[in-house]
Amino acid sequence: MAEEKPIGWQEDFDLLAQFNAGNGEAFTRIVEKHSGPLINFLYRYTQNQSSSEDLAQEAFLRLYKAAPILKPGAKLSTILYKIAYNLAVDQARSNKSRSERAPTHSLDGPGIQDPAGAPGSKPDSIYETKQQNKEVAAMLAELPEAQQAAIMLRVYEGRSYCEIGEIMDLSVSSVESLLFRARQSLSKKFKDRS
């Protein structure tokens, strides 16, 4: 039985084939489709909007240059996230000045658990949720970078273990181990703060 490809997988490679055939608009559609989620992931990782935008632009440039040799295999978004993740790791190593906070929100909207603006939201509950998000962000920032990235890719980006492995150059069992250790650490931190 053949493995089913995710929705959008073929569309991305069709666009890439069109781009390789000379249709510049096709690459623009790839950028429009993937830039928002990619910038949000990079923002969560780098803590800096300008830096996340620069890294995303560099990732798209590298994808642009690699387009003629890319063959359908992994999802195009996985390839793009791998490029971006490696750029972010390289930048973090060279800067050694990452912020102490790891936001759980994205640039294009309120935090995942932020009910602000929801009809009937009470100010106290909004404040409590924001405080919880800050606490989660602080605990995420205390994790080793690899654990932090794996949690972000799994929880906030909804990536499969296989995709995380491809993005981070790890085996699926290594990803499982990384996520297990991260969850244990977070669980212990929650208990310690209670």
N, C-alpha and C positions, 0 to 999 in steps of 0.2 A: 504494500500500500504506500503510495507516494505521500510525502509529508506536505500538509497544507501550508501555504504561505499566508502570512497575515494580510488583512485588508490594507490596501494602499501600497503594498510591496511592489506589485507589478506596475502600478501607475508611476511610482518613482523611477523605476528602471526604464519604463517607456519614455518618460520625460528625459531621462539621461540619454537614451538612444536618439531622441529627437535633437537634443543639444549637440550630441556628437555628429549628427548629420547636418549641422549648421543652423539650427533654430535657436537663436539666443534667448528668445522668450521662454523656452522650456526651462532653462536654468533659473530664470527669474521666478518661475512658478515653484521650483524646488525651494528656492530661498524664502519665498513668501509662505510656503507651507511649513517649513521647519524652523524659521528664525525665532519666532516667539518662544516656543518651548525650549529651544537650545539656549537662548539668552537667559531665560529664567533659571535653567539648571546651572549655568555658569555663574549667575548672580548669587545663587544659594552657596555655591562653592567659593567664589572669590570675595564676596561681600562688597563688591564695587561695581556699580552700574556701568561706568565708563570702561572699566577693564573687561567686564563680561561682554560688552558690545564689541570691543576690539578683538577679543578672543574668538567670538562668533564670526566676525568678519574674516579673520585669518583662517578659521576652520573652513569657511565657504570657499575662500581662495584656494586652499589646498585641495578641496574637493573638486573645484573647477579644473585645476591642473591635472588631477588624477583621473578625471572623467573618462578620457579615452581608453584607459586600461581597466576600468572597473567592470566586473562581470557580475550578473545577478547571483547572489549567494546569500550574504547577510542582508538584512533590511538596510536600505540606504540611510535611514535615520540612525541605525546602530553604527554604521561606518562613520557618519558625521559626528556622533557623540564620542566615538573613540578618538577621533582627531582632536575634538575640542577638549576632552578630558586630558589627553596627553599634553596639549598646550597649556592647560590650566595647572597641571602638576609641575611642568617645567617652569612656569612663571612663579608658582609658589616657592619652588626650590631656590630660584634666583632672588626672589624678593625677601623671603624669610620674614615677611611683615604682615601676614594674614591677620585679619581682625579677630578678636576673641569671640565674636558673635557669629552664629550660623543661622541666618533667618530661615524660617519655615514658610515664609510667604514668597510670592512671586512679584514681578514688576508690573504685571498686567491686572492685578486685582487684589482684593483683601486676602488675608491668610486663609489657609485651608479650613481652619476651625473658627474663623472670625465671622461672627454673625452681624457685624456692624452693618447697619443699613437694612437689615432684615426687618420686615414688618413685625411690630410688636416686641422688638428687642428692648430689653430693659438696660439702662445704663450700667447697673451693677454687674449683670451677666456679661455685657460687652467688655467691661474692665477686667473681670475675672478671666475671660477667654484670652484677652491680650496678655495678661500676666502669665497665664499658662503657656502661651506661645513663646514668651520671652524665656521662661524657665526651660522649655524644651530646646530652644535655640542655644541656650547656655550649656545644656548638657550635651547637645550634639557637638558643640565646639570643643568639648573636652575629650572627645573620641579621637583616636588616631585618624589621620587623613583618609586612609584607605577604607576604614570602617564608616567614616562620615560619608564619603562618596558613595559607597555601596548602599547605605541607608537612604540617601537622597535619591539615588537611581531607582531603588525598589519602592519606597513609600511615596515620594512626591512625583516621580516620573512614571511609575507603574511598569517598570522594565522587568522582564523575566530574568531568572537566574542565568539563563544562557546568554541573553543580551548583555547583562552586566559583566559576565565573563569575557565576552568579546570586546566590550568597551574598555575594561580594565586589564586585559591580557591575563586572565586568570581562568583556571578550570572551574567547572560548575561546582565541584566539591569544595574548592577554595572559596568561592563566593558564598556557599552555604555556611562554611566555617566562619568567614568574615562577618556575615550577617548574624550568626548565632552569637559570636562574641560581642558584637555591637549591641544586640538586644539584651544580653546578660548585663553588660556594663550599664546600659540605660535603665534597666530594671533595678539594679543596685542603687543607682543614683536617685531614682524616684523614691525608693525605700528610705535612703539616707536623709532625704529632704522632708520626708513625712513626719 
